[in-house]
């Protein structure tokens, strides 16, 4: 969109004086362009979120196919906050589900004592143990591995 520049009423070294109508037209054009830019940015953000959701859905479908059960692929804010506060990922997910260690033990087949040792970082846990806990919690095993372990 091109705009015809208004003819100034007065030009000095430090100022340009325009009529009120010319000023209002300039402001209107600038506001329209700002709104158009914001809308374009919003459309880009919406497209990025849609693409991420499709990617998450594809990942969830792949994991569900491998495990034969649905798996949560997004991380609830409660889990993120707990991990940032220093909680072990197993504890963060368990508490997000409102489960006790005994609940998780019953659902995973892993002893409550071992779960407690994992959550307090006295033991790391093998692939089979973490896999059983991950299946019980309905999360990918990667969600139970601490970043510093990767």
N, C-alpha and C positions, 0 to 999 in steps of 0.2 A: 504494500500500500504506500503510495507516495503522497506527500503532503506539500502543498504549495506554501512556501515560507511567507509569512506576513511581512508587510512593509513596516519597519519601525517608525514610530513617530519622532523619536529622538535617539541619537547615538552619541555617547561620550566615551572617554577612555575607560570608564568603569561601569557604565550602565547602557542598557538598551531599553527604551520605553516602547511598549506595545499598547494597542487599544485593548480594552477589556475583552471584547469579542475574540480578538486574535489569541489572547492569552488563554481564554476558555477553550478554544479549538485545539490549541497545543496540548493542554492538560487532558482533554478528552481523548485525543489520539494516543498519548502516552499511556493513559489508564487502560485503553482498549488493548494496547500491545502488551502491557503488564499482565492483564487478565488472560490474554491468549497464551502468553508464555507460561503462566501458572497452570493453565488447563493442559498444555502440552506436557509439562512436567508431571502433572497428576496422572495423565494417560500413560506416561512412561512408567510411573510407579505402580499403577494398577496392572499393567502388562507384566512387570517384573514379579509382582506378587502372584499373579495367575500362573506364570511359568514356574515359580518356586513350588506352588501348590501342586501343579501337575507332576513335577519332579518328585515331590514327597509322596504323592499317590502311587507313582510308578515304583518307588523304592518300597513303600509299604506292601504293594501287591507282590513284589519280588520276594520280600522277606516272608510274607504270609504263605506264598507258594512253597518256599523252602521249609518253613516250620509247620505249616498246616494249621496256623492260627493267626488271628490278627495281631499286629504289632503297632504300638504307638510310635510315630516318627517325629512328632513335634514334642518339644520339651516344655512342660508347664512352668510358669513363672516361679511356683513354689520350689520346684527342683533346682532351678537356676539360682534362686536366692539362697537355698540351703547349701548348695555347692560353693557359692561365693563366700558364705559364712564359715566354710571349712568342713562341712559334712561330707562323708564318703558318699559317692553316687548311689550305692546300694541303700544306705540309710535315707538319702534324699528321696529316692523313688518309693521306698517302703512307706515313709511317712506321708508322702503325697497320696498314697493309696489308703491311708489311715489303717495300716496294718501294723501289728506288733511283730516282734522277731519270731514269736511262736506261729503267728499267722503265715508269715513268709516261709518258715520251716515246713509247715504242713503242706503248703501249696507247691513248694519246690523240691521237697525230699532232701533238703540240706539241713543239717542239724542246727538248732538254735545257737549252740555254742560257737560253731564255725561262722555263722552269720555275724555274731557279736564280734568275733576276732577280725573278720573282714572289715566290718564297719569301724572298728577302732584301729585299723591298719596294723594289727599284730600279725596278720597273715595276708597274703596277696590273693590266693585262690587260683585254682587251675582253670583251664578252659572248660572242662566238663562242669565244674561247680558253678562258674559264672554263667555258663549256658543254661543250666537248670534254673538259676535265679532269674536270669533275663526272661526265660520263657514264662516263669510264674508271674513276673511283674508285667509281662507284655511289652517289653522294650527290646531293642536290638542290643546284643552283647556289648557293642561299642559304647553304649550309654552307661555301662557300669565300670568302664575302665577309666581311671583317672588320667588326666592329660599328661602328667609327668611320667606315667608308665608307658606312654606311646613312644 
